[in-house]
Amino acid sequence: MRYKVTFVVGLALGYVLGTRAGRERYEQLKKSAREISQNPVVRNAAESAGQNGRVFAGKAFAVVSEKVGDAVPESLAGRVRGLRDRVGGGGGEDDWGTSNT
């Protein structure tokens, strides 16, 4: 999935940079991208992906820390604990200014 999204973004970027359609077409593309990014379905999907990523990072940290014990650097342990707290905290706003609903 990540590679498909990367490909589509690269394709769109190449089109915008390579087009000779002028400023008007660029503004149309920019408006379309803004509308897509503000779509509630897209926003919810992005928030869900971020939430799932934080959950999986916490689980992975627990598994790894069990296996390696005290060898996990404190800086990494603190960062993952912070992520775990954010996941468990519910509601509120994240770093991007979007609600975690």
KOLFI-252224 format. One line per 8 residues: number of its first residue (from 1); their letters; for each residue x, y, z of C-alpha. Coordinates in steps of 0.001 Angstrom, whole numbers, padded with zeros to 6 digits. Example, Ala and Ser with C-alpha at 12.3 -4.5 7.8 and 13.67 -1.06 7.14 Angstrom:
REM KOLFI-252224
1 = AS = 012300/-004500/007800; 013670/-001060/007140
REM end
This chain:
REM KOLFI-252224
1 = MRYKVTFV = 000000/000000/000000; 002789/002409/000910; 004427/001895/-002461; 001180/002583/-004306; 000683/005842/-002433; 004312/006819/-003040; 003905/006079/-006740; 000716/008149/-007026
9 = VGLALGYV = 002302/011066/-005153; 005374/010862/-007385; 003208/010714/-010474; 001211/013760/-009378; 004369/015663/-008472; 005947/014822/-011821; 002850/015985/-013630; 002738/019270/-011732
17 = LGTRAGRE = 006426/019948/-012266; 006425/018805/-015880; 003228/020327/-017126; 003137/023322/-019382; -000512/024010/-018660; 000385/027032/-016575; -000629/028528/-013293; -004356/027936/-013748
25 = RYEQLKKS = -003974/024163/-013972; -001577/024222/-011021; -004179/026061/-008921; -006839/023514/-009930; -004622/020643/-008820; -003781/022415/-005578; -007478/023003/-004843; -008289/019344/-005564
33 = AREISQNP = -005512/018140/-003274; -006732/020435/-000498; -010317/019174/-000881; -009162/015561/-000744; -007030/016158/002337; -009927/017873/004117; -012365/015074/003326; -013530/013535/006638
41 = VVRNAAES = -013065/010002/005302; -009445/010707/004353; -008757/012446/007671; -010249/009538/009641; -008203/007033/007651; -005014/009005/008337; -005821/009265/012038; -006605/005540/012212
49 = AGQNGRVF = -003327/004703/010507; -001427/006875/012985; -003240/005336/015933; -002566/001801/014680; 001085/002651/014119; 001447/003875/017704; -000269/000743/019042; 001975/-001574/017016
57 = AGKAFAVV = 005081/000388/018051; 004145/-000099/021700; 003566/-003817/021219; 006828/-004203/019312; 008694/-002357/022050; 007241/-004684/024690; 008297/-007773/022756; 011770/-006443/022007
65 = SEKVGDAV = 012365/-005209/025542; 011419/-008642/026922; 014020/-010259/024697; 016869/-007779/025109; 016130/-006547/028627; 018225/-003584/029744; 020017/-003275/026399; 017268/-000937/025087
73 = PESLAGRV = 018584/002649/025295; 016676/004876/027725; 016064/007461/024986; 014149/004876/022936; 012297/003541/025958; 011167/007053/026910; 009986/007824/023397; 007910/004654/023179
81 = RGLRDRVG = 006461/005256/026643; 005395/008687/025396; 003676/007117/022415; 001987/004577/024632; 000698/007377/026892; -000728/009214/023881; -002538/006085/022727; -003989/005429/026156
89 = GGGGEDDW = -004853/009076/026757; -007812/009065/024339; -009502/012218/022959; -007568/015456/022754; -005537/016755/019882; -002419/015297/018355; 000686/017119/017071; -001059/017835/013759
97 = GTSNT = -003985/019672/015335; -006493/016969/014512; -008683/015248/017054; -008098/011603/017897; -011691/010485/017546
REM end
